[in-house]
Amino acid sequence: MTQFSDLGLAEPILHAVAREGYNQATPVQGQVIPAMRDGRDVLGIAQTGTGKTAAFVLPLLNALALEKGDAHKAPVPRRPKTAKALILVPTRELAQQIAIAVKTYGRNLKPVVAIIVGGASASVQAKTMAAGVDILVATPGRLEDHMRSGNVRLHATDQIVLDEADQMLDMGFIPAVRRIVDAVSNTRQTVLLSATMPKPLELLARDLQDQPERISLAPQSKPIDRIQQSLLHVPAPKKREVLLDLLAPREVERAIVFTRTKHGADKLAKFLKSYGLMSAVIHGNRSQRQREQALQSFRKGNVKVLIATDIAARGIDIDGVSHVVNYELPNVPEAYVHRIGRTARAGAAGQAISLVDTAERKLLRDIERIIKQAIPEHGTVEPTERVKVEVSTSPTPAAKADRKKNRHRDRPDPKTKGKRRVPTDPDRAEQHTAKSPSKKRKPAEEVGFDPLNPSEVAAQGKKPNRKARRSAKNEADQPSAHRSEGRRSGNGARGAVQWFNNRKGYGFLSQDNGGPDVFVHISSLEKAGLKAVNEGQAFHYDLVEEKRGKLSAVNLKAA
């Protein structure tokens, strides 16, 4: 294995790489870095998850370090609206990941990095580019918009990297890529990296590059060996239940579930939520902010399941993904390789499980033909006890339709505006004129539901007012002694500590009945007289449904 110290990189970069815990370069890094450092064009084909990002980011930073000199104090002059290096990528998520890598490995150089992608404020992006940047990471469509408006000029750019070029080909970005490259300096260094090399991409490389150094480290579209692949033959109506069983075991630490459609991803997330399993969703209909929040929640461990479509298959670079589940097989066989490549990253191992319906048998044969191997059967899946959780407090569709139908029923006549309204309905008129003996709310027995309970109010198709919501919150915040008898310690569930972070002050408990893991806060432990807990320690506790359907443990008592 090649050491990073043997690749001729500047000292500030080596210090940053060592700080991240990396000493040995991967094969693709060991070949791409010297070629780019010497100024040659590179045409690289490598499997996903093999370290391609660092392979081109480190040489770009090395060129910046050479310009700054040994002192690293004098700022490098930048031309307005220009970038020294340009990295073109197909998706927003991949752009974010690369920008993070540039800042991480260049922390000692403090490079100025800009991200230009769709779904974000164009005016903010233009302001960022006004004084010029060191490295620009962009998607082709939004970059062309800024070039037409004069916010970005590429005549001073002498290094350009096309990352995941085959996906840009699939998404129809190649004409835009050609126009962008034509605007770059003729004395440029062009690097094209891809997981596959179809014929149109070879023609593109021939037009854009000058005697490139070809680097091919693995057969195209072949998954890395550390991924344990398997499949389950499941009828489509049964897939959701089987997915619950697959995600229930503790060894599933962090999982990505891929669907074929955006609507299917949203429906699947709603189904998992109904059984207490929270997930994050990312697809093309989500705004940039929503997509970033979903990735951040998944990266921090706030949710252990991320549901995504193929648009994010190459934009998710998160360590610790233990499982990838293909809820539906992709229409394009090559996308299967990129999907399962989200696990087994940074030298770790991972599992990829595919749920295959009868109608997907042809897609399965195409995938096995591409990867040149048969995917084995997964085996039996242990069923888990499922407890449905009522998490929705929104009005029912029927209530929404009724509200929309009657919204104009009592609209006042413009001629009588400002005068006292008299309802036309005799029954309502009688209610209007009758004096109420008291302003206190009627008991639940008289109205048929508790007006201060948001769930019961929602069932009536009505939204609780501010006073009702405040009263319900105050009632929920009262000590357990003032609540109903069902909140007493020990009358609820029983389980053991799965893990608990004493520094952050929260963790999760399991349920002996096999239900979803339960959140526990350190305040609940302090009320039970405990300052710290250990994994495996058993407790009796009560379940409380928090906001957004999250289950929390309260009234803890040692078992």
C-alpha positions in Angstrom: 0.0 0.0 0.0 1.2 3.5 -0.9 1.7 6.0 2.0 0.3 9.5 1.6 3.7 10.8 2.6 5.2 9.2 -0.6 2.8 11.0 -3.0 4.6 14.4 -2.9 1.8 16.3 -1.2 2.4 19.5 0.8 2.9 19.3 4.5 -0.3 21.1 5.5 -2.3 18.6 3.5 -0.5 15.6 5.0 -1.2 17.0 8.5 -5.0 17.3 7.6 -5.1 13.8 6.2 -3.3 12.3 9.2 -5.8 14.1 11.5 -8.6 12.3 9.7 -6.9 9.0 10.6 -5.7 8.1 7.1 -2.1 7.0 6.5 -2.3 4.7 3.5 -3.7 5.7 0.1 -6.2 3.6 -1.7 -5.2 2.2 -5.2 -7.1 4.9 -7.0 -5.5 7.6 -4.9 -2.1 6.1 -5.4 -2.4 6.5 -9.1 -4.5 9.6 -9.7 -2.7 11.9 -7.2 0.8 11.6 -8.9 -0.7 12.0 -12.3 -2.6 15.2 -11.4 0.3 16.5 -9.4 2.4 16.3 -12.6 -0.2 18.2 -14.6 -1.4 15.4 -16.8 -5.0 14.7 -17.9 -6.5 11.7 -16.2 -9.2 9.3 -17.4 -10.1 7.1 -14.4 -12.5 4.2 -14.0 -12.9 2.9 -10.4 -15.6 1.3 -8.3 -17.8 3.5 -6.1 -16.6 3.8 -2.5 -12.9 3.5 -3.4 -11.8 7.0 -2.4 -12.2 8.8 -5.7 -13.1 12.1 -4.0 -9.8 12.4 -2.1 -8.0 11.3 -5.2 -8.8 14.5 -7.1 -9.4 16.9 -4.1 -5.9 16.4 -2.6 -4.0 17.3 -5.9 -6.2 20.4 -6.3 -5.3 21.5 -2.8 -1.7 20.7 -3.4 -1.6 23.1 -6.4 -3.2 25.8 -4.1 -0.5 25.2 -1.5 2.3 25.6 -4.1 0.8 29.0 -5.1 0.7 30.1 -1.5 4.4 29.2 -0.9 6.0 28.0 2.2 4.9 30.7 4.6 1.1 30.1 3.9 0.4 33.7 5.1 0.1 35.8 2.0 -3.3 35.5 0.4 -3.4 34.3 -3.2 -4.9 37.0 -5.5 -8.2 36.0 -7.0 -9.9 37.5 -10.0 -13.5 38.6 -9.5 -16.2 36.0 -10.5 -13.6 33.4 -11.3 -12.4 30.1 -9.8 -8.9 28.5 -10.0 -10.4 25.0 -10.2 -13.8 23.7 -11.2 -15.4 20.4 -10.1 -18.5 19.4 -12.0 -20.9 16.8 -10.4 -24.4 15.5 -11.4 -26.3 16.0 -8.1 -26.6 18.5 -5.2 -25.8 15.9 -2.6 -22.5 15.0 -4.3 -21.6 18.7 -4.5 -22.1 19.1 -0.8 -20.0 16.0 0.0 -17.1 17.2 -2.1 -17.2 20.7 -0.6 -17.0 19.2 2.8 -14.0 17.1 1.7 -12.3 20.2 0.3 -12.7 22.1 3.6 -11.7 19.0 5.7 -8.5 18.2 3.8 -7.7 21.9 3.3 -8.3 23.1 6.8 -4.6 24.2 7.1 -4.8 26.1 3.8 -8.2 27.7 4.3 -9.3 27.6 0.7 -12.3 29.6 -0.5 -14.9 27.2 -1.7 -18.2 27.9 -3.5 -21.1 25.6 -4.2 -23.4 26.4 -7.2 -26.4 24.0 -7.4 -30.1 24.2 -8.1 -32.6 24.5 -5.3 -30.5 27.2 -3.5 -30.5 31.0 -3.7 -29.0 32.2 -6.9 -28.3 35.7 -5.5 -26.4 34.2 -2.5 -24.3 32.1 -4.9 -23.6 35.2 -7.1 -22.5 37.1 -4.0 -20.1 34.3 -3.0 -18.5 34.4 -6.5 -18.2 38.2 -6.6 -14.6 38.2 -5.2 -13.5 35.0 -6.8 -12.9 31.6 -5.2 -10.2 28.9 -5.1 -12.4 25.9 -5.9 -15.9 25.9 -7.4 -18.1 22.8 -7.0 -21.2 23.0 -9.3 -23.9 21.1 -11.2 -24.0 21.9 -14.9 -27.5 23.4 -15.2 -27.2 26.0 -12.5 -23.6 26.8 -13.5 -24.7 27.6 -17.0 -27.4 30.0 -15.6 -24.7 32.0 -13.7 -22.4 32.0 -16.8 -25.2 33.5 -18.9 -25.9 36.2 -16.3 -22.2 37.0 -16.0 -21.9 36.0 -12.4 -19.3 33.3 -13.2 -16.3 33.5 -15.6 -14.2 30.5 -16.3 -11.5 31.9 -18.5 -9.0 31.9 -15.7 -9.8 28.3 -14.6 -7.0 25.9 -15.4 -8.1 22.7 -13.7 -11.5 21.0 -14.2 -12.7 17.7 -12.8 -15.7 15.8 -14.1 -16.8 13.5 -11.3 -19.4 10.7 -11.8 -19.3 11.5 -15.5 -21.5 8.5 -16.5 -24.3 9.8 -14.3 -24.1 13.2 -15.9 -24.4 11.3 -19.2 -27.5 9.5 -18.0 -29.1 12.7 -16.8 -28.5 14.5 -20.2 -25.9 16.9 -18.9 -23.2 16.2 -21.6 -24.2 19.0 -24.0 -24.0 21.5 -21.0 -20.7 19.9 -20.0 -19.2 20.5 -23.4 -20.3 24.2 -23.4 -18.8 24.7 -19.9 -15.5 23.1 -20.8 -15.3 25.2 -23.9 -15.4 28.3 -21.7 -12.4 27.1 -19.6 -8.8 28.0 -20.5 -7.3 26.0 -23.4 -4.2 25.2 -21.2 -6.4 23.4 -18.7 -5.9 20.1 -16.9 -8.9 17.9 -17.4 -9.7 15.0 -15.1 -12.6 12.6 -15.9 -13.6 10.0 -13.3 -16.4 7.5 -13.6 -17.6 4.2 -12.4 -18.4 3.0 -15.9 -17.2 4.0 -19.4 -19.9 3.7 -22.0 -19.1 4.6 -25.6 -20.5 8.2 -25.6 -18.3 8.9 -22.5 -15.2 7.7 -24.4 -16.0 10.1 -27.2 -16.4 12.9 -24.7 -13.0 12.1 -23.1 -11.4 12.0 -26.6 -12.7 15.5 -27.4 -11.9 17.1 -24.0 -8.6 15.5 -23.0 -5.0 15.5 -24.4 -3.3 12.1 -24.2 -4.8 11.3 -20.8 -3.4 8.8 -18.4 -5.9 5.9 -18.2 -6.4 4.5 -14.8 -8.7 1.4 -14.6 -8.6 -0.4 -11.2 -11.6 -2.8 -11.5 -14.0 -4.3 -14.0 -16.8 -1.8 -14.7 -20.0 -2.2 -12.7 -18.5 -4.8 -10.3 -19.5 -4.4 -6.7 -16.7 -4.4 -4.2 -16.1 -7.7 -2.4 -16.8 -6.4 1.1 -20.5 -6.1 0.3 -22.5 -9.2 1.3 -25.3 -9.4 -1.3 -28.5 -11.3 -0.9 -32.1 -11.2 -2.1 -35.6 -12.2 -1.0 -38.5 -13.1 -3.3 -41.4 -11.1 -1.9 -44.7 -10.2 -3.5 -45.2 -6.5 -3.8 -48.0 -6.2 -1.2 -45.9 -8.0 1.4 -42.7 -5.9 0.9 -43.5 -3.3 3.6 -44.0 -5.9 6.3 -40.8 -7.7 5.3 -38.9 -4.4 5.4 -40.1 -3.9 9.0 -38.7 -7.3 9.9 -35.4 -6.6 8.2 -34.9 -3.2 10.0 -35.9 -4.4 13.4 -32.7 -6.3 14.6 -30.1 -4.4 16.5 -27.3 -5.2 14.1 -29.0 -2.9 11.6 -27.3 0.2 12.9 -27.8 2.5 9.9 -29.7 1.6 6.8 -30.5 3.2 3.4 -33.7 2.0 1.6 -33.9 2.7 -2.1 -37.2 3.0 -3.9 -37.9 3.5 -7.6 -40.3 6.6 -7.3 -40.6 9.7 -5.2 -44.2 9.0 -4.3 -43.2 5.5 -3.2 -40.5 6.9 -0.9 -43.0 9.2 0.8 -45.6 6.4 1.2 -42.9 4.0 2.7 -41.8 6.7 5.2 -45.3 7.2 6.3 -45.8 3.4 6.8 -42.6 3.0 8.8 -43.7 6.0 11.0 -47.0 4.4 11.7 -45.1 1.6 13.5 -42.8 4.0 15.4 -39.8 3.7 13.1 -38.8 7.3 12.1 -36.9 7.8 8.9 -35.6 10.6 6.7 -36.6 11.0 3.0 -34.5 12.4 0.1 -35.6 12.7 -3.5 -35.9 15.2 -6.4 -39.2 16.8 -5.1 -37.6 17.8 -1.8 -36.2 21.3 -1.5 -32.4 21.7 -1.0 -33.0 22.6 2.7 -35.1 19.5 3.2 -32.5 17.2 1.5 -29.7 18.7 3.6 -31.7 18.3 6.9 -32.5 14.6 6.0 -28.8 13.8 5.4 -27.8 15.7 8.5 -30.4 13.7 10.7 -29.1 10.5 9.1 -25.5 11.4 9.6 -25.9 12.4 13.2 -27.9 9.2 14.0 -31.2 11.0 14.9 -32.8 8.5 12.5 -31.4 5.1 11.5 -33.2 4.8 8.2 -32.8 7.0 5.1 -35.3 6.4 2.2 -33.9 7.6 -1.1 -34.4 7.4 -4.9 -31.6 6.8 -7.4 -30.9 10.6 -7.6 -29.0 10.2 -4.3 -27.4 6.9 -5.0 -24.0 8.5 -5.7 -24.4 11.6 -3.5 -24.4 9.8 -0.1 -21.0 9.4 1.4 -21.7 8.6 5.1 -19.6 6.2 7.1 -21.2 3.5 9.2 -24.0 2.5 6.8 -24.4 -1.1 7.8 -27.2 -2.1 5.4 -28.6 -1.1 2.0 -32.1 -2.4 1.1 -33.4 -2.3 -2.4 -37.1 -2.1 -1.7 -37.6 -1.9 -5.5 -34.9 -2.9 -8.1 -33.7 0.0 -10.3 -34.7 0.2 -14.0 -31.1 0.7 -15.0 -28.9 -2.2 -13.9 -25.8 -0.1 -13.4 -27.7 1.9 -10.7 -27.7 -1.3 -8.6 -24.0 -1.1 -8.1 -24.1 2.6 -7.1 -26.9 1.9 -4.7 -25.2 -0.9 -2.8 -21.9 1.1 -2.9 -23.4 3.3 -0.1 -22.3 0.6 2.4 -18.9 -1.0 3.0 -17.2 2.4 2.7 -13.8 3.4 4.1 -12.7 -0.3 4.4 -15.8 -1.4 6.4 -18.1 -4.3 5.6 -21.8 -4.1 4.7 -24.9 -5.9 3.6 -27.1 -5.3 0.6 -30.5 -7.0 0.5 -32.9 -6.8 -2.4 -36.7 -7.4 -2.3 -37.7 -8.9 -5.6 -41.3 -9.2 -6.8 -42.3 -11.5 -9.7 -42.5 -8.6 -12.0 -38.9 -7.7 -11.3 -37.3 -11.0 -12.3 -36.2 -9.5 -15.6 -34.5 -6.6 -13.8 -32.8 -9.1 -11.5 -31.4 -11.0 -14.5 -30.1 -7.8 -16.1 -28.3 -6.9 -12.8 -26.7 -10.4 -12.4 -25.5 -10.2 -16.0 -23.9 -6.8 -15.3 -22.2 -7.8 -12.1 -21.3 -11.2 -13.6 -22.5 -13.2 -10.6 -25.7 -14.7 -9.2 -27.1 -13.0 -6.0 -27.8 -15.7 -3.3 -31.0 -16.1 -1.3 -31.0 -14.2 2.0 -32.6 -17.0 4.0 -35.4 -16.8 6.5 -36.3 -13.4 8.1 -37.4 -13.6 11.8 -40.8 -12.0 12.1 -41.1 -9.3 14.8 -44.0 -8.2 16.9 -45.5 -5.1 15.4 -47.3 -2.5 17.4 -49.1 0.2 15.4 -48.6 3.7 16.7 -51.2 6.4 16.1 -49.0 9.4 15.0 -51.2 11.5 12.7 -53.1 14.4 14.3 -54.2 16.0 11.0 -57.8 16.1 10.0 -59.1 13.2 8.0 -59.7 13.6 4.2 -63.4 13.6 4.8 -63.1 16.3 7.4 -61.0 18.4 5.1 -63.5 18.1 2.3 -66.4 19.0 4.6 -64.5 22.1 5.8 -63.7 23.2 2.3 -67.4 22.7 1.2 -68.8 24.8 4.1 -66.1 27.5 4.3 -68.3 30.2 2.7 -71.6 29.2 4.2 -71.8 32.0 6.8 -69.9 34.7 4.9 -71.5 38.0 5.8 -73.3 40.2 3.3 -71.1 43.1 2.2 -74.0 45.4 2.8 -74.3 44.4 6.4 -70.6 44.5 7.1 -69.9 45.8 10.6 -73.4 45.0 11.8 -74.4 42.2 14.1 -74.7 38.9 12.3 -77.9 36.9 12.8 -77.6 33.2 11.7 -80.3 32.1 9.3 -80.4 28.6 10.6 -83.1 28.5 13.4 -81.2 26.0 15.5 -78.0 28.0 15.2 -79.9 31.3 15.8 -81.3 29.7 19.1 -77.7 28.8 20.1 -76.5 32.3 19.2 -79.1 34.2 21.3 -79.1 31.8 24.2 -76.8 33.0 27.0 -74.3 30.5 28.2 -74.4 30.0 31.9 -70.7 29.7 32.1 -67.6 30.3 29.9 -65.9 27.2 31.3 -65.5 24.4 28.8 -68.0 21.6 28.8 -66.9 18.2 30.2 -65.8 15.6 27.7 -68.9 13.6 28.5 -71.2 16.3 27.0 -69.3 17.0 23.8 -68.2 13.4 23.1 -64.5 14.1 23.1 -61.8 16.0 25.2 -61.4 19.5 23.7 -57.9 19.8 25.2 -56.7 16.5 23.7 -55.2 17.3 20.2 -55.6 13.7 19.0 -59.3 13.6 19.9 -59.9 17.0 18.4 -58.2 16.0 15.2 -60.5 13.0 15.0 -63.4 15.4 14.9 -61.8 17.2 11.9 -61.2 20.3 14.0 -58.0 22.1 14.9 -57.4 22.8 18.6 -57.1 26.5 19.4 -54.0 28.1 21.0 -55.5 27.9 24.5 -56.4 24.3 24.1 -52.9 23.4 22.8 -51.3 25.3 25.7 -53.5 23.6 28.3 -52.6 20.2 26.8 -48.9 21.0 26.9 -49.1 22.1 30.5 -50.9 18.9 31.4 -48.3 16.8 29.7 -45.5 18.7 31.5 -47.0 18.0 34.9 -45.3 15.4 37.2 -46.5 11.9 36.8 -48.3 12.1 40.2 -50.7 14.6 38.7 -51.5 12.6 35.6 -53.7 9.7 35.1 -53.0 6.4 36.9 -51.7 4.8 33.7 -48.5 6.8 34.0 -47.2 5.2 37.2 -43.8 3.7 37.2 -43.6 0.0 36.2 -47.1 -0.2 34.6 -45.7 0.2 31.1 -43.0 -1.6 29.1 -39.8 -3.3 30.0 -36.5 -3.4 28.2 -32.7 -3.0 28.4 -30.4 -0.1 27.5 -29.3 -0.5 23.9 -26.9 2.4 24.2 -26.6 5.6 26.1 -24.3 8.6 25.6 -23.6 10.2 29.0 -21.9 13.2 27.5 -24.8 14.1 25.2 -27.4 13.0 27.7 -29.6 10.7 25.7 -29.8 7.1 24.4 -32.3 4.4 23.5 -33.9 1.5 25.3 -35.1 -1.7 23.7 -38.5 -3.3 24.2 -38.9 -6.9 25.4 -41.9 -7.3 23.1 -39.8 -6.6 20.1 -41.2 -3.2 19.3 -39.1 -0.2 18.0 -36.4 1.3 20.2 -37.4 4.0 22.7 -35.7 7.3 23.2 -34.7 8.1 26.8 -33.3 11.4 28.1 -31.0 11.9 31.0 -33.7 13.9 32.9 -35.7 10.7 33.1 -32.7 8.9 34.6 -32.1 11.7 37.1 -35.8 11.5 38.3 -35.2 7.8 38.9 -32.1 8.7 41.0 -29.5 7.6 38.4 -26.7 9.6 37.0 -25.4 7.1 34.5 -26.4 3.8 33.0 -24.6 0.9 31.3 -25.6 -1.0 28.2 -27.8 -4.0 29.0 -29.2 -2.6 32.2 -32.9 -3.4 32.4 -35.7 -1.0 33.4 -39.5 -0.8 33.7 -40.8 2.3 32.1 -43.9 4.0 30.6 -44.2 4.9 26.9 -45.0 8.5 25.9 -45.6 9.7 22.4 -43.7 12.9 21.8 -43.9 15.3 18.8 -43.7 13.7 15.3 -44.5 10.3 16.7 -41.3 9.7 18.6 -41.6 7.2 21.5 -39.9 8.2 24.8 -39.4 6.4 28.1 -40.5 8.1 31.3 -41.0 6.9 35.0 -38.0 4.6 34.8 -37.5 2.0 37.5 -34.8 -0.6 37.7 -36.0 -4.1 36.8 
